Amino acid sequence: MKLTRPASTSDAELFALRSARSAADLWEPLERLYGAHPGYMVFRDGLKTLLEDSWAARPTALRCLDLERDLKPGWFQQPDQVGYVFYIDRFAGNLRGVLEHIDYLKALGVTYVHFMPCLKPREGANDGGYSVEDYREINPALGTMADFEAVAAALRAEGIGICIDLVLNHTSESHAWAKAARAGDAVTEAYYHTFAEDTLPRQYEETLLEIFPDVAPGNFTFDEDLKKWVWTTFNTHQWDLNWTNPQVFLEIAEIMLFLLNKGAETLRLDAVAFMWKEMGTLCQNLPPVHDILQALRAVSRIAAPGSLLKAEAIVPPTELVAYLGKGIQSGKVSNLAYHNNLMVQFWSSLAARDTRLMAHVLGTHFPSNFKNATWATYLRCHDDIGWAITDEDADAVGWNAFSHRQFLADFYEGVFPGSFATGGLFQFNPATQDKRNNGTLASLAGLEKALEAGDPVATDDAVARILMGHALIASFGGLPLIYMGDELGTLNVRGEYEDGDTRLMQRPVMDWALATKRTDPATIEGRIFTGITHILARRAATPQLHAEHPTEILPGPAPAIFAFRRAAPGRPLVALFNFSEAPQRVPQEMLVEAGITAPFDTLSQTPLTPLEGWILLPPYAPLWLTN
């Protein structure tokens, strides 16, 4: 049979195919959100034009990436994917400086870098860059948009994609929209929640929570220029956007596609839980939020399909799953979401030497895997740790939730007797006694205290905790994120903190002199860096860790042991973690029931021989067992 060359597909045809593919995912939630709005048809036409124009402006290199990823839609779920998170100025001085450290990133196995807030913030206090003045400009202290495009292209050539923050809940009060509103422009004032008097704000406040009670109590601010009350959930200079206005959706969609066309491959959607407001509720996690996210994802799948959306939703377990899609929105919301509960339960289990709460929370509230979506797993980030432990979950294991939260806050501040941690408190609320904690991974894991005491045993335990944690996030299911400096065991930053923000404790400047020790196994830095790179290399070589394979929580054979099974068809993997400084035993029978009959630790590349029906799990040790 004579083969003929297939016809080529034009850019217009590709756009039409992708538009048809995502049409229902786009227009159905938008109908729910805005179908009754008098300007809906004009909005609809404007969005169609925006999609066409953004696709027409998309650079050729990014269109090639789109096609490659369309042909391999689960690319971001593969076990060779690893994320690294940093503030550009703290890591490299400025954008161009990042190019000097590509080899460092590649040695670590990084395929995804998250540039912490790099868009132009307001001058002065700006919530660490999350009070954005201009979404289309880079922070001048870091470089220009041309610099960003050049760095994105250079990293992409090395197989590394960039994630940047897109703040969806609010803008800075110095943003052009807010300035126009203050000048009397009714159109842009409608982009925000404003009130001529405080009657409605006081009614809303009855059910709202305070996010920063120490520095920004309440949720509303009277603006002297506007002569109105403005909704300001986070800080007085951050004005909440009014997402009931379809023009806000159109503006944000345009900004989103602009940034994706400049070379961003992932957008971290900040503060998404707060976007929709309804009287008598917490104004968090309301169903329209998921409609907005579904529609934004459909926008990106049409005009920039090689990109990802990551939801920053630090919410209770019962609310978190919806951000990766459930029910009719399964596979249609965010590609990634932070697994805050895995992080919280890691620290809880370390302090208690007891994983029963961890197994209950992770086994009860979360599905074993997701359709076309996965977790971003992590141990620490730039923010504080809030102890998200509910009464119901604590009751299930016979604990008191309030007492356990207080124990954890004291333990990681380092004031609980026998604590190995050295941390700090953040936003203590005397009314509720709520306490949150700060600290770098290494200091919270006990390294700072061990080094100060000159205790080699405690130092070994701290290093083991750090490595076990990375083995956990590398194998649990998802895309593991390493926060800058954790791979070297960086300790807390001490001293006076700008604006009293104690979160700066865990936001150090990268110590490149310290990083030169990373290949010396005789140093702490060398032990941690080589240990983490080994874990990530073994992750990349272990197909069972693809995020499409379910993660099934197993009953722990002892309180200190956390166990799960990655249910890859025909070749399961069982992961075991000892959360105590005492050796633990695992019955061979448990492994056989999970499908492991000839245990081989793929992490250490060592076959294991059960002794009298038991496998020994050393202190703070992880095992990834296959056949």
C-alpha positions as CSV (number, residue, x, y, z in Angstrom):
1,M,0.0,0.0,0.0
2,K,1.3,3.4,-0.9
3,L,1.7,5.8,2.0
4,T,0.9,9.4,1.5
5,R,2.2,12.3,3.5
6,P,-0.5,13.5,6.0
7,A,-1.9,16.9,5.5
8,S,-0.4,19.6,7.8
9,T,-2.6,21.2,10.4
10,S,-2.7,25.0,10.5
11,D,-2.5,27.1,13.6
12,A,-6.1,28.2,13.0
13,E,-7.2,24.5,12.8
14,L,-5.3,23.7,16.0
15,F,-7.0,26.6,17.8
16,A,-10.4,25.5,16.5
17,L,-9.8,22.0,17.8
18,R,-8.7,23.1,21.2
19,S,-11.6,25.6,21.4
20,A,-14.0,22.8,20.7
21,R,-12.3,20.4,23.2
22,S,-12.7,22.9,26.0
23,A,-15.9,24.6,25.0
24,A,-18.2,23.0,27.6
25,D,-15.5,23.3,30.4
26,L,-15.4,27.0,29.6
27,W,-18.9,28.1,29.0
28,E,-20.9,26.0,31.4
29,P,-19.2,27.5,34.6
30,L,-19.3,31.0,33.0
31,E,-23.1,30.5,32.4
32,R,-23.5,29.7,36.1
33,L,-21.4,32.6,37.2
34,Y,-22.5,35.4,34.8
35,G,-25.4,34.1,32.7
36,A,-27.9,36.4,34.4
37,H,-25.6,39.4,34.2
38,P,-27.0,42.1,31.8
39,G,-23.6,42.3,30.1
40,Y,-23.0,38.6,29.6
41,M,-23.2,38.5,25.8
42,V,-20.8,41.4,25.5
43,F,-18.5,39.6,27.9
44,R,-18.8,36.4,26.0
45,D,-17.8,38.0,22.7
46,G,-14.9,39.8,24.4
47,L,-13.6,36.5,25.8
48,K,-13.7,34.9,22.4
49,T,-11.8,37.7,20.9
50,L,-9.2,37.6,23.7
51,L,-8.6,33.9,23.2
52,E,-8.1,34.3,19.4
53,D,-5.8,37.3,19.9
54,S,-3.7,35.6,22.6
55,W,-3.3,32.5,20.5
56,A,-2.3,34.6,17.5
57,A,0.4,36.3,19.7
58,R,1.7,33.1,21.2
59,P,5.4,32.6,20.3
60,T,6.4,29.7,18.1
61,A,8.6,28.0,20.7
62,L,5.7,28.0,23.1
63,R,3.3,26.6,20.5
64,C,5.8,23.7,20.0
65,L,5.7,23.1,23.7
66,D,1.9,23.2,23.6
67,L,1.8,20.5,21.0
68,E,4.4,18.3,22.8
69,R,2.4,18.4,26.0
70,D,-0.9,17.9,24.3
71,L,0.5,14.6,23.0
72,K,1.7,13.7,26.5
73,P,-1.0,15.1,28.8
74,G,0.3,13.5,32.0
75,W,3.8,15.0,31.6
76,F,3.6,16.9,34.9
77,Q,2.7,13.7,36.8
78,Q,5.8,11.8,35.8
79,P,8.3,10.9,38.5
80,D,11.1,12.8,36.9
81,Q,9.4,16.1,37.7
82,V,10.9,18.1,40.7
83,G,10.2,21.6,41.8
84,Y,12.4,24.2,43.5
85,V,11.1,27.4,45.1
86,F,12.9,30.6,45.8
87,Y,12.8,34.4,45.9
88,I,14.8,35.6,43.0
89,D,16.8,38.3,44.9
90,R,17.6,35.8,47.7
91,F,18.7,33.1,45.3
92,A,20.5,35.0,42.6
93,G,20.3,38.8,43.1
94,N,18.2,39.4,40.0
95,L,16.6,37.6,37.1
96,R,19.7,37.4,35.0
97,G,21.6,36.1,37.9
98,V,19.5,32.9,37.8
99,L,21.3,31.9,34.6
100,E,24.5,31.6,36.6
101,H,23.0,28.7,38.6
102,I,21.3,26.5,36.0
103,D,23.9,23.8,36.6
104,Y,23.1,23.8,40.3
105,L,19.4,23.4,39.6
106,K,20.1,20.6,37.1
107,A,22.4,18.8,39.6
108,L,19.5,18.7,42.0
109,G,17.2,17.3,39.4
110,V,15.0,20.3,39.1
111,T,12.5,20.6,36.2
112,Y,10.3,23.4,37.6
113,V,11.3,26.6,39.4
114,H,8.9,28.8,41.3
115,F,10.0,32.4,41.2
116,M,8.4,33.8,44.3
117,P,6.4,37.1,43.7
118,C,8.3,38.8,40.9
119,L,5.6,41.1,39.4
120,K,5.7,44.8,40.2
121,P,4.5,45.4,43.8
122,R,3.5,48.6,45.5
123,E,6.3,50.6,47.1
124,G,6.7,50.2,50.9
125,A,4.8,47.4,52.7
126,N,3.6,44.9,50.1
127,D,3.0,41.6,51.8
128,G,6.1,40.1,50.5
129,G,5.3,41.0,46.9
130,Y,1.6,39.9,47.0
131,S,0.3,43.4,46.9
132,V,0.7,43.8,43.1
133,E,0.7,47.2,41.4
134,D,1.2,46.0,37.8
135,Y,0.7,42.5,36.6
136,R,2.4,43.2,33.3
137,E,5.7,44.4,34.7
138,I,8.5,42.7,36.6
139,N,9.6,44.1,40.0
140,P,12.2,46.7,38.8
141,A,14.6,45.5,41.6
142,L,14.7,42.1,39.8
143,G,14.8,43.1,36.1
144,T,12.5,43.7,33.2
145,M,9.9,41.7,31.4
146,A,12.5,41.3,28.6
147,D,14.8,39.8,31.2
148,F,12.1,37.4,32.3
149,E,11.5,36.3,28.7
150,A,15.2,35.6,28.2
151,V,15.6,33.7,31.4
152,A,12.4,31.7,30.7
153,A,13.8,30.7,27.2
154,A,17.2,29.7,28.6
155,L,15.7,27.6,31.4
156,R,13.2,26.0,29.0
157,A,16.1,25.0,26.8
158,E,17.5,23.1,29.8
159,G,14.2,21.4,30.5
160,I,13.2,23.7,33.4
161,G,9.9,25.5,33.4
162,I,9.0,28.7,35.4
163,C,6.1,29.1,37.8
164,I,5.2,32.6,38.9
165,D,2.5,34.0,41.2
166,L,-0.8,35.5,39.9
167,V,-2.7,37.0,42.8
168,L,-6.4,36.5,42.1
169,N,-8.2,37.7,45.2
170,H,-6.9,41.3,45.3
171,T,-4.7,44.0,43.8
172,S,-2.7,46.7,45.5
173,E,-4.5,49.9,46.3
174,S,-1.9,51.5,44.0
175,H,-2.9,49.4,41.0
176,A,-4.2,51.4,38.0
177,W,-7.7,50.1,38.6
178,A,-7.8,51.3,42.2
179,K,-6.3,54.7,41.3
180,A,-9.0,55.1,38.6
181,A,-11.7,54.2,41.1
182,R,-10.4,56.8,43.6
183,A,-10.5,59.3,40.7
184,G,-14.2,58.7,40.3
185,D,-14.3,56.0,37.6
186,A,-17.4,53.9,38.3
187,V,-16.3,51.2,35.9
188,T,-13.1,50.3,37.7
189,E,-14.7,50.9,41.1
190,A,-17.0,48.0,40.2
191,Y,-13.9,45.8,40.0
192,Y,-13.8,46.0,43.8
193,H,-16.2,45.5,46.8
194,T,-16.9,49.1,48.0
195,F,-19.6,50.3,50.5
196,A,-20.9,53.8,51.1
197,E,-21.5,53.0,54.8
198,D,-20.3,50.3,57.2
199,T,-23.7,48.5,57.7
200,L,-23.0,45.7,55.2
201,P,-19.3,45.4,56.2
202,R,-20.3,44.9,59.9
203,Q,-22.9,42.2,58.9
204,Y,-20.2,40.4,56.8
205,E,-17.7,40.6,59.7
206,E,-20.0,38.5,61.9
207,T,-18.9,35.4,60.1
208,L,-15.5,36.3,58.7
209,L,-12.1,35.3,60.1
210,E,-9.2,37.6,60.5
211,I,-6.1,36.6,58.5
212,F,-3.5,38.9,60.0
213,P,-5.0,40.0,63.3
214,D,-1.8,41.5,64.6
215,V,-1.1,43.9,61.7
216,A,-4.4,44.1,59.8
217,P,-7.4,43.4,62.1
218,G,-10.8,43.2,60.4
219,N,-11.7,42.7,56.8
220,F,-12.7,46.2,55.7
221,T,-10.8,49.5,55.4
222,F,-12.3,53.0,55.0
223,D,-10.5,54.7,52.2
224,E,-10.2,58.5,52.7
225,D,-9.8,59.2,48.9
226,L,-12.7,57.1,47.8
227,K,-14.8,58.0,50.9
228,K,-16.1,54.4,51.1
229,W,-15.4,51.2,52.8
230,V,-13.3,48.7,50.8
231,W,-13.1,44.9,51.3
232,T,-9.5,44.2,52.4
233,T,-9.2,40.6,53.6
234,F,-5.4,40.6,54.0
235,N,-4.0,44.1,54.4
236,T,-5.4,47.6,54.1
237,H,-3.4,48.1,50.9
238,Q,-4.8,45.0,49.2
239,W,-8.2,45.6,47.7
240,D,-10.3,42.5,47.1
241,L,-11.6,42.0,43.6
242,N,-15.3,41.7,42.9
243,W,-15.5,38.4,40.9
244,T,-19.3,38.8,40.5
245,N,-18.4,41.3,37.8
246,P,-17.6,39.4,34.6
247,Q,-15.3,42.2,33.5
248,V,-12.9,41.2,36.4
249,F,-12.8,37.6,34.9
250,L,-12.0,39.0,31.5
251,E,-9.2,41.3,32.8
252,I,-7.6,38.5,34.8
253,A,-7.9,36.1,31.9
254,E,-6.1,38.6,29.7
255,I,-3.3,39.0,32.2
256,M,-3.0,35.3,32.6
257,L,-2.5,34.7,28.9
258,F,-0.1,37.6,28.7
259,L,2.1,36.1,31.3
260,L,1.9,32.6,29.7
261,N,2.9,34.1,26.4
262,K,5.9,35.7,28.0
263,G,7.2,32.3,29.0
264,A,5.7,31.4,32.4
265,E,4.7,27.7,32.2
266,T,2.8,27.5,35.5
267,L,0.8,30.1,37.3
268,R,0.4,29.8,41.1
269,L,-3.0,31.2,41.7
270,D,-2.7,33.0,45.0
271,A,-5.5,33.3,47.7
272,V,-8.1,31.6,45.5
273,A,-10.2,30.4,48.4
274,F,-11.3,34.0,49.2
275,M,-12.4,35.1,45.7
276,W,-16.2,34.8,46.1
277,K,-18.2,36.6,48.8
278,E,-21.6,35.6,50.3
279,M,-23.3,37.1,53.3
280,G,-23.5,34.7,56.3
281,T,-20.5,32.6,55.3
282,L,-16.7,32.6,55.9
283,C,-16.4,33.8,52.3
284,Q,-14.0,31.0,51.7
285,N,-14.2,27.9,49.5
286,L,-17.6,28.7,48.1
287,P,-18.7,26.8,45.0
288,P,-18.3,29.7,42.5
289,V,-14.6,29.7,43.3
290,H,-14.3,26.3,41.6
291,D,-16.3,27.6,38.6
292,I,-13.9,30.4,38.2
293,L,-10.9,28.1,38.4
294,Q,-12.5,25.6,35.9
295,A,-13.1,28.5,33.4
296,L,-9.6,29.9,33.8
297,R,-8.2,26.4,33.2
298,A,-10.3,26.1,30.1
299,V,-9.0,29.4,28.9
300,S,-5.4,28.2,29.3
301,R,-6.1,24.9,27.6
302,I,-7.4,26.8,24.6
303,A,-4.8,29.5,24.2
304,A,-1.8,28.2,26.1
305,P,-2.3,24.4,26.5
306,G,1.3,23.7,27.5
307,S,0.8,25.5,30.8
308,L,-0.4,24.5,34.3
309,L,-2.5,26.2,37.0
310,K,-1.7,25.6,40.6
311,A,-4.2,26.6,43.3
312,E,-2.8,28.1,46.5
313,A,-5.6,27.0,48.8
314,I,-4.5,26.3,52.4
315,V,-7.8,25.0,53.6
316,P,-9.2,22.2,55.8
317,P,-9.0,18.7,54.3
318,T,-12.8,18.5,53.6
319,E,-12.4,21.6,51.3
320,L,-9.1,20.9,49.6
321,V,-10.1,18.1,47.2
322,A,-12.4,20.4,45.2
323,Y,-9.4,22.5,44.1
324,L,-8.2,19.5,42.1
325,G,-11.7,18.7,40.9
326,K,-14.4,16.4,42.2
327,G,-17.8,15.3,40.9
328,I,-18.7,17.0,37.7
329,Q,-15.6,19.1,37.9
330,S,-13.2,16.1,38.2
331,G,-10.2,16.8,36.0
332,K,-11.4,20.3,35.2
333,V,-10.2,22.6,37.9
334,S,-6.5,23.1,38.9
335,N,-3.7,20.9,37.6
336,L,-1.8,21.3,40.9
337,A,-2.7,22.1,44.5
338,Y,-0.6,22.3,47.6
339,H,-1.0,19.3,49.9
340,N,-1.0,21.4,53.0
341,N,-2.3,18.5,55.1
342,L,0.5,16.2,54.2
343,M,2.9,18.9,55.4
344,V,1.0,19.5,58.6
345,Q,0.8,15.8,59.4
346,F,4.5,15.2,58.7
347,W,5.4,17.7,61.4
348,S,2.6,16.5,63.8
349,S,3.8,12.9,63.5
350,L,7.5,13.9,64.1
351,A,6.6,15.7,67.3
352,A,4.3,13.0,68.6
353,R,6.2,10.0,67.2
354,D,2.8,8.9,66.3
355,T,1.3,8.6,62.8
356,R,-2.2,7.6,63.6
357,L,-3.7,11.0,63.0
358,M,-1.7,11.3,59.8
359,A,-3.0,8.0,58.5
360,H,-6.6,8.9,59.5
361,V,-6.5,12.3,57.8
362,L,-4.8,11.3,54.6
363,G,-6.7,8.0,54.3
364,T,-10.2,9.5,55.1
365,H,-10.4,12.8,53.4
366,F,-8.5,12.4,50.1
367,P,-9.0,10.3,47.0
368,S,-6.2,7.9,46.1
369,N,-5.5,9.9,42.9
370,F,-6.9,12.5,40.6
371,K,-7.9,12.8,36.9
372,N,-5.4,15.0,35.1
373,A,-4.3,16.7,38.3
374,T,-2.0,16.0,41.2
375,W,-0.6,17.4,44.4
376,A,2.3,19.7,45.0
377,T,3.9,18.0,48.0
378,Y,6.2,20.0,50.3
379,L,7.7,20.1,53.8
380,R,8.1,23.9,54.2
381,C,7.4,27.0,52.3
382,H,7.8,30.8,52.7
383,D,4.8,31.0,54.9
384,D,4.0,30.0,58.5
385,I,2.6,26.6,59.5
386,G,-1.0,26.7,60.6
387,W,-2.0,23.6,62.6
388,A,-5.0,22.6,60.5
389,I,-6.3,19.8,62.8
390,T,-10.0,19.6,63.3
391,D,-11.9,18.3,66.3
392,E,-13.5,15.5,64.3
393,D,-10.1,14.2,63.1
394,A,-8.5,14.4,66.5
395,D,-11.5,12.7,68.1
396,A,-11.2,9.8,65.6
397,V,-7.8,8.8,67.2
398,G,-8.8,9.7,70.7
399,W,-7.0,13.1,70.9
400,N,-8.1,16.6,71.9
401,A,-7.6,18.9,68.8
402,F,-7.0,22.1,70.8
403,S,-4.5,20.5,73.1
404,H,-2.7,18.9,70.2
405,R,-2.5,22.2,68.3
406,Q,-1.1,23.9,71.4
407,F,1.4,21.1,71.9
408,L,2.6,21.4,68.3
409,A,2.9,25.2,68.5
410,D,5.0,24.9,71.7
411,F,7.0,22.0,70.3
412,Y,8.1,23.8,67.2
413,E,8.7,27.1,69.0
414,G,11.1,25.0,71.0
415,V,9.6,25.6,74.4
416,F,8.0,22.2,75.0
417,P,10.2,20.1,77.3
418,G,12.3,17.7,75.2
419,S,11.6,19.4,71.9
420,F,14.3,19.1,69.2
421,A,13.0,22.1,67.3
422,T,14.0,25.7,67.2
423,G,11.3,27.9,65.6
424,G,9.2,30.9,66.2
425,L,5.5,32.0,66.6
426,F,3.5,33.8,64.1
427,Q,0.2,35.8,64.5
428,F,-0.7,34.5,68.0
429,N,-4.4,35.2,68.6
430,P,-5.1,35.7,72.3
431,A,-8.9,35.5,71.8
432,T,-8.8,32.0,70.2
433,Q,-5.3,31.0,71.5
434,D,-4.5,30.1,67.9
435,K,-0.7,29.8,67.3
436,R,1.2,29.3,64.1
437,N,4.9,28.6,63.6
438,N,7.8,29.8,61.6
439,G,11.2,28.2,60.9
440,T,13.4,26.6,58.3
441,L,13.1,22.9,57.6
442,A,16.4,22.2,59.2
443,S,15.8,24.2,62.4
444,L,12.3,22.7,62.9
445,A,13.8,19.2,62.3
446,G,16.3,19.7,65.1
447,L,19.5,20.6,63.2
448,E,20.0,24.0,64.7
449,K,19.6,22.8,68.3
450,A,21.8,19.8,67.7
451,L,24.7,21.8,66.2
452,E,24.5,24.4,69.0
453,A,24.8,21.6,71.6
454,G,27.6,19.9,69.7
455,D,25.6,16.6,69.9
456,P,26.5,14.2,67.0
457,V,23.7,11.8,67.8
458,A,21.1,14.6,67.7
459,T,22.7,15.9,64.5
460,D,22.4,12.5,62.8
461,D,18.7,12.3,63.9
462,A,18.0,15.8,62.5
463,V,19.6,14.9,59.1
464,A,17.7,11.7,59.1
465,R,14.4,13.6,59.7
466,I,15.2,15.9,56.8
467,L,16.0,13.1,54.4
468,M,13.0,11.0,55.5
469,G,10.7,14.0,54.8
470,H,12.1,14.4,51.3
471,A,11.6,10.6,50.7
472,L,8.0,11.1,51.8
473,I,7.1,14.0,49.5
474,A,9.0,12.3,46.6
475,S,7.0,9.1,46.8
476,F,3.5,10.1,48.2
477,G,2.1,11.1,44.8
478,G,2.5,14.4,43.1
479,L,5.2,16.9,42.2
480,P,7.6,17.4,45.2
481,L,8.7,21.0,45.9
482,I,12.0,21.9,47.6
483,Y,12.2,25.3,49.3
484,M,15.5,27.1,48.6
485,G,18.2,26.2,51.2
486,D,16.4,23.0,52.5
487,E,18.8,20.9,50.3
488,L,21.7,22.4,52.3
489,G,20.2,22.3,55.8
490,T,19.9,26.1,56.0
491,L,19.1,27.3,59.5
492,N,16.8,30.1,60.8
493,V,17.6,33.8,60.0
494,R,17.8,35.6,63.4
495,G,17.5,39.3,64.1
496,E,15.1,42.1,63.6
497,Y,12.5,41.4,60.9
498,E,11.2,44.1,58.5
499,D,7.7,45.2,59.3
500,G,7.8,42.7,62.2
501,D,7.2,39.9,59.8
502,T,8.7,36.8,61.5
503,R,8.1,34.7,58.4
504,L,11.5,36.2,57.3
505,M,13.0,33.7,59.7
506,Q,12.6,31.0,57.0
507,R,13.4,33.2,54.0
508,P,17.3,33.3,54.0
509,V,19.6,34.6,51.4
510,M,21.2,31.7,49.5
511,D,24.7,31.0,51.0
512,W,26.7,30.1,47.9
513,A,29.8,29.6,50.0
514,L,27.9,27.0,52.0
515,A,26.7,25.4,48.8
516,T,30.3,24.6,47.7
517,K,30.3,22.0,50.5
518,R,27.3,20.1,48.9
519,T,29.5,17.4,47.3
520,D,31.6,16.8,50.5
521,P,30.0,13.9,52.4
522,A,32.0,14.8,55.5
523,T,29.9,18.0,55.8
524,I,26.3,18.5,56.9
525,E,25.6,20.2,53.6
526,G,27.1,17.3,51.7
527,R,25.1,14.7,53.6
528,I,21.8,16.5,53.0
529,F,22.4,17.6,49.4
530,T,23.7,14.2,48.2
531,G,20.9,12.4,50.2
532,I,18.2,14.5,48.6
533,T,19.7,14.2,45.1
534,H,19.8,10.4,45.5
535,I,16.2,10.3,46.6
536,L,15.1,12.4,43.6
537,A,17.2,10.2,41.2
538,R,15.6,7.1,42.6
539,R,12.2,8.7,42.3
540,A,12.9,9.4,38.6
541,A,13.8,5.8,38.0
542,T,10.8,4.4,39.8
543,P,7.7,4.2,37.5
544,Q,5.4,3.3,40.4
545,L,5.7,6.9,41.6
546,H,3.9,8.3,38.5
547,A,1.1,10.4,40.0
548,E,-1.5,8.5,38.0
549,H,-1.0,5.5,40.3
550,P,-3.2,5.5,43.4
551,T,-1.8,6.2,46.8
552,E,-3.5,3.8,49.3
553,I,-2.9,4.5,53.0
554,L,-2.1,1.3,54.9
555,P,-2.7,0.6,58.6
556,G,0.6,1.2,60.4
557,P,1.9,-1.8,62.2
558,A,3.0,0.5,65.0
559,P,2.0,4.1,65.9
560,A,5.4,5.4,64.8
561,I,5.2,3.9,61.3
562,F,3.4,5.5,58.4
563,A,2.7,3.3,55.4
564,F,1.1,3.6,52.0
565,R,0.9,1.5,48.8
566,R,1.4,3.0,45.3
567,A,-0.9,0.7,43.3
568,A,0.8,0.5,40.0
569,P,-0.8,-2.3,38.0
570,G,1.1,-5.5,38.5
571,R,4.0,-3.9,40.2
572,P,3.0,-2.2,43.5
573,L,5.3,-0.2,45.8
574,V,5.0,0.0,49.5
575,A,6.5,2.9,51.3
576,L,7.3,2.8,55.0
577,F,8.5,5.6,57.2
578,N,9.7,5.5,60.9
579,F,8.7,8.7,62.6
580,S,10.7,7.9,65.8
581,E,14.3,7.6,67.0
582,A,13.7,4.0,68.0
583,P,13.9,1.1,65.5
584,Q,10.6,-0.4,64.5
585,R,9.5,-3.8,63.2
586,V,7.2,-4.4,60.2
587,P,5.6,-7.8,59.9
588,Q,6.4,-9.6,56.6
589,E,2.7,-10.6,56.5
590,M,1.7,-7.0,56.0
591,L,4.0,-6.7,53.0
592,V,2.7,-9.9,51.4
593,E,-0.9,-8.7,51.8
594,A,0.1,-5.5,50.0
595,G,1.7,-7.5,47.1
596,I,5.3,-7.4,48.2
597,T,6.5,-11.0,48.4
598,A,10.3,-10.5,47.7
599,P,11.0,-7.1,49.3
600,F,13.6,-4.9,47.6
601,D,14.3,-1.4,48.8
602,T,14.4,0.6,45.5
603,L,15.5,3.6,47.5
604,S,18.8,2.1,48.7
605,Q,18.9,-0.5,45.9
606,T,19.1,-3.3,48.5
607,P,17.2,-6.6,48.8
608,L,15.7,-7.2,52.3
609,T,15.6,-10.6,54.0
610,P,12.9,-10.8,56.7
611,L,14.2,-12.1,60.0
612,E,11.8,-14.4,61.7
613,G,8.9,-12.8,59.8
614,W,9.9,-9.2,60.4
615,I,11.5,-6.3,58.5
616,L,13.6,-3.9,60.6
617,L,13.0,-0.2,60.0
618,P,15.8,1.9,61.5
619,P,15.2,5.3,63.3
620,Y,13.8,7.9,61.0
621,A,14.2,5.6,58.0
622,P,12.2,5.4,54.8
623,L,11.8,2.3,52.7
624,W,10.4,2.1,49.1
625,L,9.7,-1.6,48.8
626,T,9.0,-3.4,45.5
627,N,9.4,-7.0,44.4
